[in-house]
Amino acid sequence: MTPGIGLAVLLGVLAVALDLRRRQLPNWLTLAGTVGGMLCGARAGWHGIGLAAAGALVGFLVFLPLHWRGAMGGGDVKLMAAFGALLGPAGILSAAVFGAIFGGLCAACVRMCKPGVRFIPYAPAIVLGAWFTLLGGGG
């Protein structure tokens, strides 16, 4: 297992557990994930650091409009930045698409089972999208 995949697994497990339990993702987790992704990128030199930074920026920006509209929490946006540092700009865009699909399916199931629920924890969908992309589903 590469360090990047190990970090993605650890980050994902912690994010899902904390989001389901507390309905909040702490800054220490998302910051540690972003820094870890940057360090993984640094193993490939300056080009790797640049790709990790670009991925973090794209990951942050891709869901930021949803946060501004109140449809997503700030922790979810920062979690995307952390996974972006691991996946790079193209990978995080694929992960965002897959995450949106998983999130939509999850929301539809929750609406059918519990019609009064307005918000769902979104970290599980983000993590599934990132993991699916890491496993080769995004390319």
TIVEX-703964 format. One record per residue: y, x, z of N, C-alpha, C, CB in turn. Coordinates in steps of 0.1 Angstrom, whole numbers, plus 5000, padded with zeros to 4 digits. Atoms other than C-alpha are relative to their C-alpha. Glycine has a CB too. Layout:
BEGIN
YXZYXZYXZYXZ...
REM end
This chain:
BEGIN
498850095000500050005000501250095000500049905012498849925001503450144990500949965012500749984987499150044989506250155016500849884996501050125002499350125004508149894995499349875002500450014986500850124998505349644996499749985015498650024993500150024985504749715033501249945006499750135006498850064995508349645040500249864996501250094995499850135005508349335019499049905008499649994985501050084992505249205038500649985014498650065001499550014986506749285072501349915000500450135006498750075000510249145063499649854997500950054988500350145003508648825049499349935011499050004988500750074989506348755078501049975012498950095006499050024990509148805103501049894997500850135003499050105004511648595083499449865001500550034986500650145000509248305079499849965015498750004993500350034986508248315116501349965007499350125007498750034993511848325128500749884995500950124999499350125006513148065104499349875004500050014984500850124995510347825113500249975015498550014996499950014985510747885150501549975004499550125007498650024995514547915154500949944990500550145003499250055011515847785121501250094997500549855003498949905002517948105119499450134997500950005012500449875003517548445104501050105006499850034985499149914993519048715126500550114991499450075013499449905008521448975111499250135001501450035005500849884999519249265125498950004990499550025014501250005010516349155103500550024986499349865002499649985014518249115071500750134997501049884997499449875002520249435076498950115000501050035012501149915001517049625084499350004987499149985012500750025013515449485053500850064989499849864997499149945010518449585032500050155000501449945001500049864998518649935046498650064996500350045015501349955003514849975043499850004984498949915006500150015015515049865006500850114994500549874995499249895005517850115000499250145002501450015007500849874998515650395016498850014991499650005015501150005010512750294994500550044986499349864999499449975013515050314964500450155000501249924998499649864999516250664976498950094996500550035014501149925004512750794970500050034986498749935004499949975014513550774933501350064996499849874992498749935003516850954936501149914999499850084988498850085001520250834928499949884991501150094994500250125008519050604901499349895008499150044988500750104991516750434926501049945010498950065007499050064991519650394951500949904993500850125006499250095008521750244923499349874998500450064988500750125003519049994914499849925013498650034995500250074987518449904951501449935004499650095011498750064997522249854956500349884991501150114999499750115010522549644924499149885004499750054986500950114996519549434935500549935012498650055002499550074988521049374969501249924997500450115011498850085004524349264954499649884992500950094991500450125007522649034929499349905009499150044988500750094991520448894956500949935009499050085008499050074991523448824978500849904992500950115006499150095008525448664950499349884994500650084989500850105007522648454935500049865008498650044997500050124992522548204964501349975007498950005009498850014993526048254977500749874997501050114997499450135003527447944959499349885007500049974985500750104992524747734976500550005015498550014999499649994986525847865010501549945001500050155004498650054999529547785002500049854999500850064988500150155001528447424994499349945012499449964987500750054989526547395026498649974998500749885005501450035003523147375010499150105004499949984985500949894996521847705023500750085011499650094988499449924990522347915054500450144996499150005012499649865002523948255055498950105001501250045009501249914998520748415067499150004987499249965012500850015013518948295035500750094990499949864996499349925010521648465014499850155003501549965000500249864996521348785033498550054999500450025015501449975002517548765031499850034985499149895004500149975014517848754993500650144997500849894992499449875002520049064995499050115004501350025008501049904995517349245015498850014990499449965013501050005010514649144990500550064987499449864997499449945012517049244962500050155000501449954998500049864999517249594975498650054997500450045014501449965003513449614972499649974986499049925009500550045013513049434939500950054988499949854999499049965010516149554920500649874994499350084989499350125005518449324900499249904991501250054991500850095009515949194874498949935009499350084989501050054992513249144900500549895010499350105009499550114991515448944924500449884993501250065008499750125008516548714896498749924998500650034987501350075001512848634890499649945013498950104995500450054987512248594927500849885004500250115011499150124998515248354929499549884993501450034996500550115007513748134902498749955006499750044985501250044994510348134918500249945014499050125001499750064987511848074952500649864999501050095007499450145002513847774939498849904996501050014988501250095003510547634924499249975013499150064989500850024987508647684957500849915010499750135006499150084991511647544977500149864995501450065000499950135005511947244954498749925003500349994986501350064997508247164958499949975015498850094996500150024985508447214996500949885004500450135007499050114997511546984998499549874996501350034993500550135004509846714978498949955009499450014985501150044990506746725001500649955013499150125002499450034987508946715032500749864999501050105004499450135002510946415018499049894999500850004986501050115000507746225011499449985013498950044990500650014987506346295045500949965011499350135004499050034990509546275066501349974993500150135010498950045008512146085046501450035007500049864997498749984994514946145072500550155001500049945014499749864999514846525071500950044988498750094999499049965011517946665052499950154997501449975005500049855003517447045055498650055004501150075008501249944997514347255054500250155002498949984989499949855000513847625064499750054987499150065011500249965013514247805032499450144999501350004993500649865001512948155041498650004995500050065014501450005006509348055033500150004984499249885005499950005015510447974997500550134994500949884996499549875004512448294994498950115000501250045008501149904998509548505007498949984989499449995014501050025010507048334984500450044986499649855000499549965013509248394954500150154999501449954999500049855001509748764963498650054999500750055013501449955000506048814970499449984986499249945011500650035013505048644938500550094989500449854996499449915009507448864919499450145002501550015001500649874997506049174937498650014994500050035015501450005004502549074927499950004985499349895006500050005015503549074890500349874994498750054996499750135006504448714885501349994993499949895011498750005006507948804875500150084988501050045010499849925012507249024846498850004992500250145004
REM end
